[in-house]
Structure formats: structure tokens, C-alpha cells
Amino acid sequence: MYVCLCQGVTDGQLREAIYEGCCSYREVRETTGVASQCGKCACVAKQVVRQTLSDIQNAQASLAYPASFAHA
């Protein structure tokens, strides 16, 4: 689904930016350009970012041993 028509940004692109390392709405906005023109999409974009970050956090919390790399 297109979230930002001005920049042609989809919800999938917002999620992908988070999966690639963005940790906040500000970082996603800088990476994708979402809400950088008219701003009408900001509320929806923030909702997608918030939900995605929450989903990732919940998935990590459900792991018996959180994902981390240790040298043996």
C-alpha cells in the first residue's frame, strides 16, 4: 500500500528500512523520504513504523535466548 504519494513510498519500504537498521521514525523518514513534502502521510507512516518496531521487539522478547553474537 502506498503511504506517501508525493515520494511514492509504500508500507513495505518503511518496514524494509527498519529491517535494514532504522530504529526510529526520524531515521525511516531520512532514509525513505516519507512525509518530506506535503506531510499528509505522516500519521500513517508513524503508525506503520511504530507497529513494525513493536512487532520486532515482541518477537525478540519471545525468544528464550535473545539473538546476540558471542565469540566462543
PDB file of N, H, CA, C and O in Angstrom:
ATOM      1  N   MET A   1       0.842  -1.166   0.000  1.00  0.00           N
ATOM      2  CA  MET A   1       0.000   0.000   0.000  1.00  0.00           C
ATOM      3  C   MET A   1       0.899   1.244   0.000  1.00  0.00           C
ATOM      4  O   MET A   1       1.886   1.319   0.731  1.00  0.00           O
ATOM      5  N   TYR A   2       0.532   2.198  -0.826  1.00  0.00           N
ATOM      6  H   TYR A   2      -0.270   2.137  -1.420  1.00  0.00           H
ATOM      7  CA  TYR A   2       1.280   3.454  -0.840  1.00  0.00           C
ATOM      8  C   TYR A   2       0.906   4.267   0.391  1.00  0.00           C
ATOM      9  O   TYR A   2      -0.272   4.491   0.669  1.00  0.00           O
ATOM     10  N   VAL A   3       1.915   4.702   1.117  1.00  0.00           N
ATOM     11  H   VAL A   3       2.872   4.521   0.891  1.00  0.00           H
ATOM     12  CA  VAL A   3       1.723   5.549   2.289  1.00  0.00           C
ATOM     13  C   VAL A   3       1.936   7.009   1.884  1.00  0.00           C
ATOM     14  O   VAL A   3       1.166   7.886   2.273  1.00  0.00           O
ATOM     15  N   CYS A   4       2.982   7.261   1.103  1.00  0.00           N
ATOM     16  H   CYS A   4       3.608   6.548   0.786  1.00  0.00           H
ATOM     17  CA  CYS A   4       3.326   8.607   0.677  1.00  0.00           C
ATOM     18  C   CYS A   4       3.237   8.689  -0.844  1.00  0.00           C
ATOM     19  O   CYS A   4       4.072   8.132  -1.558  1.00  0.00           O
ATOM     20  N   LEU A   5       2.224   9.385  -1.323  1.00  0.00           N
ATOM     21  H   LEU A   5       1.546   9.837  -0.743  1.00  0.00           H
ATOM     22  CA  LEU A   5       2.055   9.525  -2.767  1.00  0.00           C
ATOM     23  C   LEU A   5       3.063  10.503  -3.363  1.00  0.00           C
ATOM     24  O   LEU A   5       3.492  10.330  -4.504  1.00  0.00           O
ATOM     25  N   CYS A   6       3.437  11.513  -2.613  1.00  0.00           N
ATOM     26  H   CYS A   6       3.089  11.654  -1.686  1.00  0.00           H
ATOM     27  CA  CYS A   6       4.383  12.512  -3.126  1.00  0.00           C
ATOM     28  C   CYS A   6       5.734  11.879  -3.463  1.00  0.00           C
ATOM     29  O   CYS A   6       6.338  12.208  -4.484  1.00  0.00           O
ATOM     30  N   GLN A   7       6.202  10.978  -2.612  1.00  0.00           N
ATOM     31  H   GLN A   7       5.711  10.711  -1.782  1.00  0.00           H
ATOM     32  CA  GLN A   7       7.506  10.355  -2.801  1.00  0.00           C
ATOM     33  C   GLN A   7       7.404   8.908  -3.305  1.00  0.00           C
ATOM     34  O   GLN A   7       8.418   8.280  -3.608  1.00  0.00           O
ATOM     35  N   GLY A   8       6.181   8.388  -3.394  1.00  0.00           N
ATOM     36  H   GLY A   8       5.357   8.898  -3.148  1.00  0.00           H
ATOM     37  CA  GLY A   8       5.990   7.024  -3.884  1.00  0.00           C
ATOM     38  C   GLY A   8       6.522   5.971  -2.928  1.00  0.00           C
ATOM     39  O   GLY A   8       7.126   4.989  -3.357  1.00  0.00           O
ATOM     40  N   VAL A   9       6.300   6.171  -1.627  1.00  0.00           N
ATOM     41  H   VAL A   9       5.809   6.969  -1.278  1.00  0.00           H
ATOM     42  CA  VAL A   9       6.813   5.261  -0.607  1.00  0.00           C
ATOM     43  C   VAL A   9       5.687   4.343  -0.123  1.00  0.00           C
ATOM     44  O   VAL A   9       4.587   4.797   0.195  1.00  0.00           O
ATOM     45  N   THR A  10       5.989   3.044  -0.076  1.00  0.00           N
ATOM     46  H   THR A  10       6.882   2.675  -0.335  1.00  0.00           H
ATOM     47  CA  THR A  10       4.998   2.059   0.366  1.00  0.00           C
ATOM     48  C   THR A  10       5.262   1.644   1.813  1.00  0.00           C
ATOM     49  O   THR A  10       6.327   1.911   2.370  1.00  0.00           O
ATOM     50  N   ASP A  11       4.264   0.985   2.404  1.00  0.00           N
ATOM     51  H   ASP A  11       3.399   0.768   1.951  1.00  0.00           H
ATOM     52  CA  ASP A  11       4.452   0.469   3.758  1.00  0.00           C
ATOM     53  C   ASP A  11       5.557  -0.587   3.779  1.00  0.00           C
ATOM     54  O   ASP A  11       6.277  -0.703   4.770  1.00  0.00           O
ATOM     55  N   GLY A  12       5.696  -1.340   2.722  1.00  0.00           N
ATOM     56  H   GLY A  12       5.111  -1.245   1.917  1.00  0.00           H
ATOM     57  CA  GLY A  12       6.762  -2.333   2.628  1.00  0.00           C
ATOM     58  C   GLY A  12       8.141  -1.692   2.650  1.00  0.00           C
ATOM     59  O   GLY A  12       9.074  -2.236   3.242  1.00  0.00           O
ATOM     60  N   GLN A  13       8.271  -0.546   2.012  1.00  0.00           N
ATOM     61  H   GLN A  13       7.514  -0.104   1.531  1.00  0.00           H
ATOM     62  CA  GLN A  13       9.552   0.165   2.025  1.00  0.00           C
ATOM     63  C   GLN A  13       9.862   0.703   3.418  1.00  0.00           C
ATOM     64  O   GLN A  13      11.021   0.728   3.831  1.00  0.00           O
ATOM     65  N   LEU A  14       8.836   1.129   4.139  1.00  0.00           N
ATOM     66  H   LEU A  14       7.894   1.108   3.803  1.00  0.00           H
ATOM     67  CA  LEU A  14       9.044   1.597   5.512  1.00  0.00           C
ATOM     68  C   LEU A  14       9.522   0.445   6.394  1.00  0.00           C
ATOM     69  O   LEU A  14      10.464   0.598   7.171  1.00  0.00           O
ATOM     70  N   ARG A  15       8.866  -0.706   6.266  1.00  0.00           N
ATOM     71  H   ARG A  15       8.101  -0.831   5.634  1.00  0.00           H
ATOM     72  CA  ARG A  15       9.272  -1.886   7.044  1.00  0.00           C
ATOM     73  C   ARG A  15      10.687  -2.325   6.678  1.00  0.00           C
ATOM     74  O   ARG A  15      11.481  -2.671   7.552  1.00  0.00           O
ATOM     75  N   GLU A  16      10.993  -2.311   5.401  1.00  0.00           N
ATOM     76  H   GLU A  16      10.348  -2.030   4.691  1.00  0.00           H
ATOM     77  CA  GLU A  16      12.320  -2.717   4.938  1.00  0.00           C
ATOM     78  C   GLU A  16      13.402  -1.802   5.521  1.00  0.00           C
ATOM     79  O   GLU A  16      14.476  -2.275   5.894  1.00  0.00           O
ATOM     80  N   ALA A  17      13.131  -0.516   5.599  1.00  0.00           N
ATOM     81  H   ALA A  17      12.259  -0.132   5.296  1.00  0.00           H
ATOM     82  CA  ALA A  17      14.100   0.417   6.184  1.00  0.00           C
ATOM     83  C   ALA A  17      14.376   0.053   7.642  1.00  0.00           C
ATOM     84  O   ALA A  17      15.512   0.153   8.105  1.00  0.00           O
ATOM     85  N   ILE A  18      13.344  -0.367   8.357  1.00  0.00           N
ATOM     86  H   ILE A  18      12.421  -0.448   7.981  1.00  0.00           H
ATOM     87  CA  ILE A  18      13.509  -0.775   9.753  1.00  0.00           C
ATOM     88  C   ILE A  18      14.296  -2.072   9.830  1.00  0.00           C
ATOM     89  O   ILE A  18      15.198  -2.205  10.657  1.00  0.00           O
ATOM     90  N   TYR A  19      13.962  -3.028   8.974  1.00  0.00           N
ATOM     91  H   TYR A  19      13.229  -2.920   8.302  1.00  0.00           H
ATOM     92  CA  TYR A  19      14.682  -4.302   8.969  1.00  0.00           C
ATOM     93  C   TYR A  19      16.149  -4.110   8.610  1.00  0.00           C
ATOM     94  O   TYR A  19      16.994  -4.917   8.996  1.00  0.00           O
ATOM     95  N   GLU A  20      16.452  -3.056   7.880  1.00  0.00           N
ATOM     96  H   GLU A  20      15.766  -2.400   7.566  1.00  0.00           H
ATOM     97  CA  GLU A  20      17.834  -2.786   7.484  1.00  0.00           C
ATOM     98  C   GLU A  20      18.573  -1.907   8.492  1.00  0.00           C
ATOM     99  O   GLU A  20      19.730  -1.550   8.271  1.00  0.00           O
ATOM    100  N   GLY A  21      17.907  -1.555   9.606  1.00  0.00           N
ATOM    101  H   GLY A  21      16.967  -1.845   9.786  1.00  0.00           H
ATOM    102  CA  GLY A  21      18.623  -0.866  10.672  1.00  0.00           C
ATOM    103  C   GLY A  21      18.061   0.433  11.197  1.00  0.00           C
ATOM    104  O   GLY A  21      18.549   0.930  12.212  1.00  0.00           O
ATOM    105  N   CYS A  22      17.068   1.005  10.561  1.00  0.00           N
ATOM    106  H   CYS A  22      16.672   0.602   9.736  1.00  0.00           H
ATOM    107  CA  CYS A  22      16.479   2.232  11.091  1.00  0.00           C
ATOM    108  C   CYS A  22      15.760   1.908  12.407  1.00  0.00           C
ATOM    109  O   CYS A  22      15.027   0.924  12.501  1.00  0.00           O
ATOM    110  N   CYS A  23      15.981   2.748  13.410  1.00  0.00           N
ATOM    111  H   CYS A  23      16.576   3.548  13.334  1.00  0.00           H
ATOM    112  CA  CYS A  23      15.425   2.474  14.736  1.00  0.00           C
ATOM    113  C   CYS A  23      14.400   3.506  15.192  1.00  0.00           C
ATOM    114  O   CYS A  23      13.918   3.439  16.323  1.00  0.00           O
ATOM    115  N   SER A  24      14.063   4.456  14.327  1.00  0.00           N
ATOM    116  H   SER A  24      14.455   4.510  13.409  1.00  0.00           H
ATOM    117  CA  SER A  24      13.106   5.488  14.715  1.00  0.00           C
ATOM    118  C   SER A  24      12.398   6.029  13.474  1.00  0.00           C
ATOM    119  O   SER A  24      12.829   5.814  12.341  1.00  0.00           O
ATOM    120  N   TYR A  25      11.309   6.729  13.726  1.00  0.00           N
ATOM    121  H   TYR A  25      10.959   6.904  14.646  1.00  0.00           H
ATOM    122  CA  TYR A  25      10.576   7.360  12.629  1.00  0.00           C
ATOM    123  C   TYR A  25      11.472   8.354  11.898  1.00  0.00           C
ATOM    124  O   TYR A  25      11.445   8.443  10.671  1.00  0.00           O
ATOM    125  N   ARG A  26      12.257   9.090  12.654  1.00  0.00           N
ATOM    126  H   ARG A  26      12.279   9.017  13.651  1.00  0.00           H
ATOM    127  CA  ARG A  26      13.157  10.078  12.047  1.00  0.00           C
ATOM    128  C   ARG A  26      14.120   9.414  11.065  1.00  0.00           C
ATOM    129  O   ARG A  26      14.328   9.918   9.962  1.00  0.00           O
ATOM    130  N   GLU A  27      14.709   8.285  11.464  1.00  0.00           N
ATOM    131  H   GLU A  27      14.540   7.876  12.360  1.00  0.00           H
ATOM    132  CA  GLU A  27      15.644   7.580  10.589  1.00  0.00           C
ATOM    133  C   GLU A  27      14.936   7.036   9.347  1.00  0.00           C
ATOM    134  O   GLU A  27      15.477   7.093   8.243  1.00  0.00           O
ATOM    135  N   VAL A  28      13.725   6.508   9.533  1.00  0.00           N
ATOM    136  H   VAL A  28      13.285   6.462  10.430  1.00  0.00           H
ATOM    137  CA  VAL A  28      12.950   5.998   8.400  1.00  0.00           C
ATOM    138  C   VAL A  28      12.619   7.145   7.448  1.00  0.00           C
ATOM    139  O   VAL A  28      12.703   6.989   6.230  1.00  0.00           O
ATOM    140  N   ARG A  29      12.252   8.269   7.990  1.00  0.00           N
ATOM    141  H   ARG A  29      12.184   8.396   8.980  1.00  0.00           H
ATOM    142  CA  ARG A  29      11.921   9.439   7.164  1.00  0.00           C
ATOM    143  C   ARG A  29      13.137   9.900   6.362  1.00  0.00           C
ATOM    144  O   ARG A  29      13.020  10.203   5.175  1.00  0.00           O
ATOM    145  N   GLU A  30      14.300   9.952   7.006  1.00  0.00           N
ATOM    146  H   GLU A  30      14.394   9.705   7.971  1.00  0.00           H
ATOM    147  CA  GLU A  30      15.522  10.373   6.316  1.00  0.00           C
ATOM    148  C   GLU A  30      15.915   9.379   5.227  1.00  0.00           C
ATOM    149  O   GLU A  30      16.420   9.772   4.176  1.00  0.00           O
ATOM    150  N   THR A  31      15.681   8.092   5.481  1.00  0.00           N
ATOM    151  H   THR A  31      15.270   7.773   6.335  1.00  0.00           H
ATOM    152  CA  THR A  31      16.069   7.047   4.542  1.00  0.00           C
ATOM    153  C   THR A  31      15.128   6.964   3.339  1.00  0.00           C
ATOM    154  O   THR A  31      15.576   6.821   2.201  1.00  0.00           O
ATOM    155  N   THR A  32      13.821   7.055   3.599  1.00  0.00           N
ATOM    156  H   THR A  32      13.457   7.171   4.523  1.00  0.00           H
ATOM    157  CA  THR A  32      12.838   6.830   2.535  1.00  0.00           C
ATOM    158  C   THR A  32      12.286   8.109   1.914  1.00  0.00           C
ATOM    159  O   THR A  32      11.802   8.083   0.783  1.00  0.00           O
ATOM    160  N   GLY A  33      12.352   9.220   2.630  1.00  0.00           N
ATOM    161  H   GLY A  33      12.745   9.241   3.549  1.00  0.00           H
ATOM    162  CA  GLY A  33      11.777  10.466   2.134  1.00  0.00           C
ATOM    163  C   GLY A  33      10.297  10.608   2.439  1.00  0.00           C
ATOM    164  O   GLY A  33       9.666  11.573   2.006  1.00  0.00           O
ATOM    165  N   VAL A  34       9.731   9.658   3.182  1.00  0.00           N
ATOM    166  H   VAL A  34      10.244   8.874   3.534  1.00  0.00           H
ATOM    167  CA  VAL A  34       8.311   9.702   3.525  1.00  0.00           C
ATOM    168  C   VAL A  34       8.011  10.982   4.318  1.00  0.00           C
ATOM    169  O   VAL A  34       8.807  11.399   5.159  1.00  0.00           O
ATOM    170  N   ALA A  35       6.880  11.584   4.046  1.00  0.00           N
ATOM    171  H   ALA A  35       6.233  11.245   3.363  1.00  0.00           H
ATOM    172  CA  ALA A  35       6.389  12.786   4.746  1.00  0.00           C
ATOM    173  C   ALA A  35       7.334  13.978   4.626  1.00  0.00           C
ATOM    174  O   ALA A  35       7.346  14.851   5.494  1.00  0.00           O
ATOM    175  N   SER A  36       8.120  14.017   3.561  1.00  0.00           N
ATOM    176  H   SER A  36       8.110  13.307   2.856  1.00  0.00           H
ATOM    177  CA  SER A  36       9.063  15.126   3.419  1.00  0.00           C
ATOM    178  C   SER A  36       8.546  16.240   2.514  1.00  0.00           C
ATOM    179  O   SER A  36       9.198  17.274   2.365  1.00  0.00           O
ATOM    180  N   GLN A  37       7.370  16.031   1.908  1.00  0.00           N
ATOM    181  H   GLN A  37       6.841  15.192   2.029  1.00  0.00           H
ATOM    182  CA  GLN A  37       6.828  17.080   1.048  1.00  0.00           C
ATOM    183  C   GLN A  37       5.591  17.696   1.683  1.00  0.00           C
ATOM    184  O   GLN A  37       5.706  18.697   2.390  1.00  0.00           O
ATOM    185  N   CYS A  38       4.434  17.137   1.456  1.00  0.00           N
ATOM    186  H   CYS A  38       4.341  16.324   0.882  1.00  0.00           H
ATOM    187  CA  CYS A  38       3.215  17.763   1.984  1.00  0.00           C
ATOM    188  C   CYS A  38       2.937  17.357   3.432  1.00  0.00           C
ATOM    189  O   CYS A  38       2.304  18.112   4.169  1.00  0.00           O
ATOM    190  N   GLY A  39       3.400  16.176   3.850  1.00  0.00           N
ATOM    191  H   GLY A  39       3.915  15.562   3.251  1.00  0.00           H
ATOM    192  CA  GLY A  39       3.252  15.740   5.236  1.00  0.00           C
ATOM    193  C   GLY A  39       1.931  15.085   5.587  1.00  0.00           C
ATOM    194  O   GLY A  39       1.734  14.692   6.737  1.00  0.00           O
ATOM    195  N   LYS A  40       1.012  14.954   4.625  1.00  0.00           N
ATOM    196  H   LYS A  40       1.172  15.274   3.691  1.00  0.00           H
ATOM    197  CA  LYS A  40      -0.294  14.366   4.928  1.00  0.00           C
ATOM    198  C   LYS A  40      -0.204  12.891   5.321  1.00  0.00           C
ATOM    199  O   LYS A  40      -1.116  12.353   5.950  1.00  0.00           O
ATOM    200  N   CYS A  41       0.899  12.244   4.948  1.00  0.00           N
ATOM    201  H   CYS A  41       1.639  12.681   4.437  1.00  0.00           H
ATOM    202  CA  CYS A  41       1.057  10.820   5.225  1.00  0.00           C
ATOM    203  C   CYS A  41       1.749  10.545   6.560  1.00  0.00           C
ATOM    204  O   CYS A  41       1.899   9.384   6.942  1.00  0.00           O
ATOM    205  N   ALA A  42       2.167  11.575   7.265  1.00  0.00           N
ATOM    206  H   ALA A  42       2.045  12.518   6.955  1.00  0.00           H
ATOM    207  CA  ALA A  42       2.975  11.399   8.474  1.00  0.00           C
ATOM    208  C   ALA A  42       2.298  10.514   9.515  1.00  0.00           C
ATOM    209  O   ALA A  42       2.956   9.665  10.116  1.00  0.00           O
ATOM    210  N   CYS A  43       1.011  10.691   9.739  1.00  0.00           N
ATOM    211  H   CYS A  43       0.475  11.380   9.251  1.00  0.00           H
ATOM    212  CA  CYS A  43       0.314   9.897  10.761  1.00  0.00           C
ATOM    213  C   CYS A  43       0.330   8.410  10.419  1.00  0.00           C
ATOM    214  O   CYS A  43       0.604   7.576  11.283  1.00  0.00           O
ATOM    215  N   VAL A  44       0.040   8.077   9.173  1.00  0.00           N
ATOM    216  H   VAL A  44      -0.182   8.754   8.471  1.00  0.00           H
ATOM    217  CA  VAL A  44       0.038   6.680   8.750  1.00  0.00           C
ATOM    218  C   VAL A  44       1.455   6.115   8.782  1.00  0.00           C
ATOM    219  O   VAL A  44       1.670   4.981   9.209  1.00  0.00           O
ATOM    220  N   ALA A  45       2.414   6.909   8.330  1.00  0.00           N
ATOM    221  H   ALA A  45       2.240   7.831   7.983  1.00  0.00           H
ATOM    222  CA  ALA A  45       3.805   6.464   8.325  1.00  0.00           C
ATOM    223  C   ALA A  45       4.288   6.182   9.746  1.00  0.00           C
ATOM    224  O   ALA A  45       4.945   5.170   9.987  1.00  0.00           O
ATOM    225  N   LYS A  46       3.972   7.056  10.672  1.00  0.00           N
ATOM    226  H   LYS A  46       3.438   7.879  10.476  1.00  0.00           H
ATOM    227  CA  LYS A  46       4.353   6.847  12.071  1.00  0.00           C
ATOM    228  C   LYS A  46       3.708   5.593  12.626  1.00  0.00           C
ATOM    229  O   LYS A  46       4.334   4.851  13.383  1.00  0.00           O
ATOM    230  N   GLN A  47       2.459   5.353  12.254  1.00  0.00           N
ATOM    231  H   GLN A  47       1.951   5.955  11.639  1.00  0.00           H
ATOM    232  CA  GLN A  47       1.747   4.163  12.723  1.00  0.00           C
ATOM    233  C   GLN A  47       2.425   2.890  12.207  1.00  0.00           C
ATOM    234  O   GLN A  47       2.596   1.937  12.967  1.00  0.00           O
ATOM    235  N   VAL A  48       2.809   2.859  10.945  1.00  0.00           N
ATOM    236  H   VAL A  48       2.670   3.633  10.327  1.00  0.00           H
ATOM    237  CA  VAL A  48       3.480   1.696  10.370  1.00  0.00           C
ATOM    238  C   VAL A  48       4.824   1.473  11.064  1.00  0.00           C
ATOM    239  O   VAL A  48       5.166   0.340  11.405  1.00  0.00           O
ATOM    240  N   VAL A  49       5.578   2.537  11.271  1.00  0.00           N
ATOM    241  H   VAL A  49       5.301   3.457  10.994  1.00  0.00           H
ATOM    242  CA  VAL A  49       6.881   2.430  11.926  1.00  0.00           C
ATOM    243  C   VAL A  49       6.705   1.938  13.362  1.00  0.00           C
ATOM    244  O   VAL A  49       7.406   1.025  13.798  1.00  0.00           O
ATOM    245  N   ARG A  50       5.780   2.536  14.087  1.00  0.00           N
ATOM    246  H   ARG A  50       5.210   3.277  13.732  1.00  0.00           H
ATOM    247  CA  ARG A  50       5.533   2.150  15.480  1.00  0.00           C
ATOM    248  C   ARG A  50       5.137   0.677  15.579  1.00  0.00           C
ATOM    249  O   ARG A  50       5.645  -0.045  16.437  1.00  0.00           O
ATOM    250  N   GLN A  51       4.240   0.233  14.713  1.00  0.00           N
ATOM    251  H   GLN A  51       3.827   0.819  14.016  1.00  0.00           H
ATOM    252  CA  GLN A  51       3.775  -1.150  14.734  1.00  0.00           C
ATOM    253  C   GLN A  51       4.902  -2.122  14.387  1.00  0.00           C
ATOM    254  O   GLN A  51       5.038  -3.171  15.018  1.00  0.00           O
ATOM    255  N   THR A  52       5.699  -1.777  13.396  1.00  0.00           N
ATOM    256  H   THR A  52       5.589  -0.926  12.884  1.00  0.00           H
ATOM    257  CA  THR A  52       6.790  -2.646  12.977  1.00  0.00           C
ATOM    258  C   THR A  52       7.842  -2.767  14.075  1.00  0.00           C
ATOM    259  O   THR A  52       8.316  -3.866  14.363  1.00  0.00           O
ATOM    260  N   LEU A  53       8.208  -1.647  14.686  1.00  0.00           N
ATOM    261  H   LEU A  53       7.823  -0.754  14.452  1.00  0.00           H
ATOM    262  CA  LEU A  53       9.177  -1.688  15.779  1.00  0.00           C
ATOM    263  C   LEU A  53       8.634  -2.500  16.953  1.00  0.00           C
ATOM    264  O   LEU A  53       9.379  -3.244  17.591  1.00  0.00           O
ATOM    265  N   SER A  54       7.351  -2.363  17.236  1.00  0.00           N
ATOM    266  H   SER A  54       6.745  -1.759  16.717  1.00  0.00           H
ATOM    267  CA  SER A  54       6.714  -3.135  18.304  1.00  0.00           C
ATOM    268  C   SER A  54       6.727  -4.625  17.987  1.00  0.00           C
ATOM    269  O   SER A  54       7.017  -5.442  18.862  1.00  0.00           O
ATOM    270  N   ASP A  55       6.420  -4.983  16.757  1.00  0.00           N
ATOM    271  H   ASP A  55       6.184  -4.320  16.047  1.00  0.00           H
ATOM    272  CA  ASP A  55       6.428  -6.385  16.343  1.00  0.00           C
ATOM    273  C   ASP A  55       7.820  -6.996  16.496  1.00  0.00           C
ATOM    274  O   ASP A  55       7.958  -8.129  16.957  1.00  0.00           O
ATOM    275  N   ILE A  56       8.837  -6.251  16.111  1.00  0.00           N
ATOM    276  H   ILE A  56       8.725  -5.330  15.737  1.00  0.00           H
ATOM    277  CA  ILE A  56      10.216  -6.735  16.232  1.00  0.00           C
ATOM    278  C   ILE A  56      10.579  -6.922  17.703  1.00  0.00           C
ATOM    279  O   ILE A  56      11.176  -7.929  18.082  1.00  0.00           O
ATOM    280  N   GLN A  57      10.215  -5.952  18.517  1.00  0.00           N
ATOM    281  H   GLN A  57       9.730  -5.133  18.209  1.00  0.00           H
ATOM    282  CA  GLN A  57      10.516  -6.026  19.942  1.00  0.00           C
ATOM    283  C   GLN A  57       9.811  -7.222  20.586  1.00  0.00           C
ATOM    284  O   GLN A  57      10.411  -7.928  21.397  1.00  0.00           O
ATOM    285  N   ASN A  58       8.560  -7.452  20.236  1.00  0.00           N
ATOM    286  H   ASN A  58       8.073  -6.878  19.577  1.00  0.00           H
ATOM    287  CA  ASN A  58       7.810  -8.581  20.780  1.00  0.00           C
ATOM    288  C   ASN A  58       8.399  -9.909  20.322  1.00  0.00           C
ATOM    289  O   ASN A  58       8.448 -10.866  21.095  1.00  0.00           O
ATOM    290  N   ALA A  59       8.843  -9.973  19.082  1.00  0.00           N
ATOM    291  H   ALA A  59       8.804  -9.196  18.454  1.00  0.00           H
ATOM    292  CA  ALA A  59       9.442 -11.200  18.565  1.00  0.00           C
ATOM    293  C   ALA A  59      10.744 -11.508  19.302  1.00  0.00           C
ATOM    294  O   ALA A  59      11.019 -12.666  19.616  1.00  0.00           O
ATOM    295  N   GLN A  60      11.535 -10.490  19.577  1.00  0.00           N
ATOM    296  H   GLN A  60      11.311  -9.549  19.322  1.00  0.00           H
ATOM    297  CA  GLN A  60      12.790 -10.693  20.293  1.00  0.00           C
ATOM    298  C   GLN A  60      12.529 -11.098  21.741  1.00  0.00           C
ATOM    299  O   GLN A  60      13.261 -11.917  22.296  1.00  0.00           O
ATOM    300  N   ALA A  61      11.500 -10.534  22.352  1.00  0.00           N
ATOM    301  H   ALA A  61      10.906  -9.868  21.901  1.00  0.00           H
ATOM    302  CA  ALA A  61      11.183 -10.845  23.736  1.00  0.00           C
ATOM    303  C   ALA A  61      10.688 -12.281  23.891  1.00  0.00           C
ATOM    304  O   ALA A  61      10.832 -12.879  24.957  1.00  0.00           O
ATOM    305  N   SER A  62      10.107 -12.830  22.831  1.00  0.00           N
ATOM    306  H   SER A  62       9.990 -12.344  21.964  1.00  0.00           H
ATOM    307  CA  SER A  62       9.575 -14.180  22.920  1.00  0.00           C
ATOM    308  C   SER A  62      10.646 -15.253  22.740  1.00  0.00           C
ATOM    309  O   SER A  62      10.381 -16.435  22.960  1.00  0.00           O
ATOM    310  N   LEU A  63      11.844 -14.853  22.346  1.00  0.00           N
ATOM    311  H   LEU A  63      12.059 -13.893  22.167  1.00  0.00           H
ATOM    312  CA  LEU A  63      12.927 -15.821  22.198  1.00  0.00           C
ATOM    313  C   LEU A  63      13.436 -16.233  23.578  1.00  0.00           C
ATOM    314  O   LEU A  63      13.591 -15.396  24.467  1.00  0.00           O
ATOM    315  N   ALA A  64      13.693 -17.517  23.745  1.00  0.00           N
ATOM    316  H   ALA A  64      13.567 -18.197  23.023  1.00  0.00           H
ATOM    317  CA  ALA A  64      14.233 -17.999  25.014  1.00  0.00           C
ATOM    318  C   ALA A  64      15.604 -17.385  25.269  1.00  0.00           C
ATOM    319  O   ALA A  64      15.934 -17.008  26.393  1.00  0.00           O
ATOM    320  N   TYR A  65      16.387 -17.294  24.213  1.00  0.00           N
ATOM    321  H   TYR A  65      16.119 -17.601  23.299  1.00  0.00           H
ATOM    322  CA  TYR A  65      17.702 -16.684  24.294  1.00  0.00           C
ATOM    323  C   TYR A  65      17.750 -15.584  23.240  1.00  0.00           C
ATOM    324  O   TYR A  65      17.820 -15.881  22.047  1.00  0.00           O
ATOM    325  N   PRO A  66      17.713 -14.329  23.653  1.00  0.00           N
ATOM    326  CA  PRO A  66      17.723 -13.241  22.682  1.00  0.00           C
ATOM    327  C   PRO A  66      18.886 -13.361  21.708  1.00  0.00           C
ATOM    328  O   PRO A  66      19.981 -13.800  22.059  1.00  0.00           O
ATOM    329  N   ALA A  67      18.616 -12.966  20.504  1.00  0.00           N
ATOM    330  H   ALA A  67      17.727 -12.610  20.219  1.00  0.00           H
ATOM    331  CA  ALA A  67      19.619 -13.053  19.444  1.00  0.00           C
ATOM    332  C   ALA A  67      20.789 -12.121  19.750  1.00  0.00           C
ATOM    333  O   ALA A  67      20.640 -10.901  19.808  1.00  0.00           O
ATOM    334  N   SER A  68      21.931 -12.721  19.940  1.00  0.00           N
ATOM    335  H   SER A  68      22.052 -13.713  19.893  1.00  0.00           H
ATOM    336  CA  SER A  68      23.164 -11.942  20.114  1.00  0.00           C
ATOM    337  C   SER A  68      24.314 -12.817  19.683  1.00  0.00           C
ATOM    338  O   SER A  68      24.225 -14.045  19.694  1.00  0.00           O
ATOM    339  N   PHE A  69      25.365 -12.184  19.315  1.00  0.00           N
ATOM    340  H   PHE A  69      25.437 -11.187  19.306  1.00  0.00           H
ATOM    341  CA  PHE A  69      26.511 -12.928  18.825  1.00  0.00           C
ATOM    342  C   PHE A  69      27.608 -12.864  19.876  1.00  0.00           C
ATOM    343  O   PHE A  69      27.972 -11.787  20.350  1.00  0.00           O
ATOM    344  N   ALA A  70      28.123 -14.022  20.230  1.00  0.00           N
ATOM    345  H   ALA A  70      27.827 -14.896  19.845  1.00  0.00           H
ATOM    346  CA  ALA A  70      29.198 -14.088  21.224  1.00  0.00           C
ATOM    347  C   ALA A  70      30.346 -14.899  20.623  1.00  0.00           C
ATOM    348  O   ALA A  70      30.136 -15.882  19.911  1.00  0.00           O
ATOM    349  N   HIS A  71      31.529 -14.467  20.923  1.00  0.00           N
ATOM    350  H   HIS A  71      31.699 -13.669  21.501  1.00  0.00           H
ATOM    351  CA  HIS A  71      32.709 -15.200  20.452  1.00  0.00           C
ATOM    352  C   HIS A  71      33.000 -16.324  21.427  1.00  0.00           C
ATOM    353  O   HIS A  71      33.035 -16.115  22.640  1.00  0.00           O
ATOM    354  N   ALA A  72      33.206 -17.499  20.899  1.00  0.00           N
ATOM    355  H   ALA A  72      33.178 -17.669  19.914  1.00  0.00           H
ATOM    356  CA  ALA A  72      33.466 -18.663  21.761  1.00  0.00           C
ATOM    357  C   ALA A  72      34.935 -18.840  22.019  1.00  0.00           C
ATOM    358  O   ALA A  72      35.331 -19.769  22.723  1.00  0.00           O
TER     359      ALA A  72
END
